[in-house]
Amino acid sequence: MASTPQQHIAILGAGRSGLGSARLARKQGAVPVVFDEGDPVKLKKAVDDLEREGFRVVLGLDGAKSECAATKFDLVVTSPGLDASWPLPKAFTDAGVPLIGEMEYAWRALSRIPVVGITGTNGKTTTTEIVERMFNVCGRRTIACGNYGHALSEVAVAEAEYDVLTVEVSSFQVETITSFRPTVALWLNFAPDHLDRYPDNEAYFAAKKRIFDYMTEDDFAVIRAGEPLGELKSKVITFTTEPGVDADFQLLNDSVLFRGQRIARVSDLPLRERHNIENQMAALGAGWAMGLKFEELVPALAGYEPARHRCEFVAEIDGHRYINDSKATNLHALETCLKSQDDPVVLIVGGKEKGLDYTPFRPLLQEKVTALVTLGEIGDKLAAQFSDLVPCKRVATVQDAVIAATEMARPGQSIVFSPGTSSFDMFSGYAERGNVFRDAVLNLSSTQQPTNTKETQS
């Protein structure tokens, strides 16, 4: 149900999704007020953008409480980054104002359009990009949105015509749904993460699993075989690359099978690592569930190229390959990256302290890594935890890390930047962090003037 005219709506968060929600509320005739309790200096540009469009902005918790007491708000719409239990949302919910998230709010205006919702601890963005490309090449107009690309509220405001929406869905977004219903939901995997937000892994798992809450027997869930999801109301398609595991999509003799029939050779796929083969299986499952044929889906994958910061080859300098995996914001992503490396690795790791347990990482580190460079908020902890296994060096910056890793690497070894945690202690996000790594590597190339340098195309 969309907003009704003259509803008073509190929009929490002055960022991109908050601006999109405010625009959508105004378009539907409601009266939005935007609230944020962040640093006014850091919020200046966002506030200027909102006020330039005529939106009223209230900063600070005290201001929010005063406004809530003075105005009868009909609804509060929160940005994904805000936990509903935090003081700002509670200022409204304690006053009896019903709360939903930005994704739920936007979906109510878009519910006539089928949704492919994509979730998982890792691989969401790659799979979202693949699905977007696949549908568009096959003539089904779509756009990548949600947790990646455009905020869903921006799509709702734009009113472009789409046949299907390709929506990356984070656990933060489905915490606050009350009706959001994908026609097809992709569950790629689950691993511990976000323990700075959730009290334990069970709470994180429960939040992610909410993507299935409002699906029906007419919908499809495409899930990795073996994931402990229990009984789902929707129809289920399974996928795996693990040998001997029963699933609809399987990998056998370098071929992808669907229910026993070969639909593609691995050589037909643009991404050939096992974890990415599973991502492509999930995407193909979404296409099949939406009525497309594998004969058109598989060729549609062919031109896909992954974006930066995901096991991205940056350069080869003096026999060392430099790999940028800044997108690895949790331990599972780090492990996936390391397992895909053929050469011994000097690993650069570290960033925000998220409360993750790195003990299970020890056997893989001992198998793949010859030296470790640590940085960030968690750098000292990681160096202490693994110094009994490999030589460790603690550094202050990414630039220092590149120099130290290069000095520690022996001929034929790769330098891999796969932090295994978030970047918000030092950077605005993984993209900025990855760009700093790339620049440091390329600067190393120019200052050392190596005899053997290969660089990817920008």
Sequence and secondary structure as in RCSB ss.txt:
>XXXX:A:sequence
MASTPQQHIAILGAGRSGLGSARLARKQGAVPVVFDEGDPVKLKKAVDDLEREGFRVVLGLDGAKSECAATKFDL
VVTSPGLDASWPLPKAFTDAGVPLIGEMEYAWRALSRIPVVGITGTNGKTTTTEIVERMFNVCGRRTIACGNYGH
ALSEVAVAEAEYDVLTVEVSSFQVETITSFRPTVALWLNFAPDHLDRYPDNEAYFAAKKRIFDYMTEDDFAVIRA
GEPLGELKSKVITFTTEPGVDADFQLLNDSVLFRGQRIARVSDLPLRERHNIENQMAALGAGWAMGLKFEELVPA
LAGYEPARHRCEFVAEIDGHRYINDSKATNLHALETCLKSQDDPVVLIVGGKEKGLDYTPFRPLLQEKVTALVTL
GEIGDKLAAQFSDLVPCKRVATVQDAVIAATEMARPGQSIVFSPGTSSFDMFSGYAERGNVFRDAVLNLSSTQQP
TNTKETQS
>XXXX:A:secstr
    TT EEEEE SSHHHHHHHHHHHHTT EEEEEE S TTTTHHHHHHHHHTT EEEESHHHHHHHHHHS  SE
EEE TTS TTSHHHHHHHTTT  EEEHHHHHHHHHTTS EEEEE SSSHHHHHHHHHHHHHHTT    EEESSSB
 HHHHHHH    S EEEE  HHHHTT SS   SEEEE       TTTSSSHHHHHHHHHGGGTT  TTSEEEEET
T      SSEEEEE  STT   SEEEETTEEEETTEEEEEGGGSS  SHHHHHHHHHHHHHHHHTT  HHHHHHH
HTT    TTSSEEEEEETTEEEEE TT  SHHHHHHHHHT  S EEEEE  S      GGGHHHHHHHEEEEEE 
STTHHHHHHHHTTTS EEE SSHHHHHHHHHHH  TT EEEE  SS  TTTSSSHHHHHHHHHHHHHHHHHHH  
SSEEE   
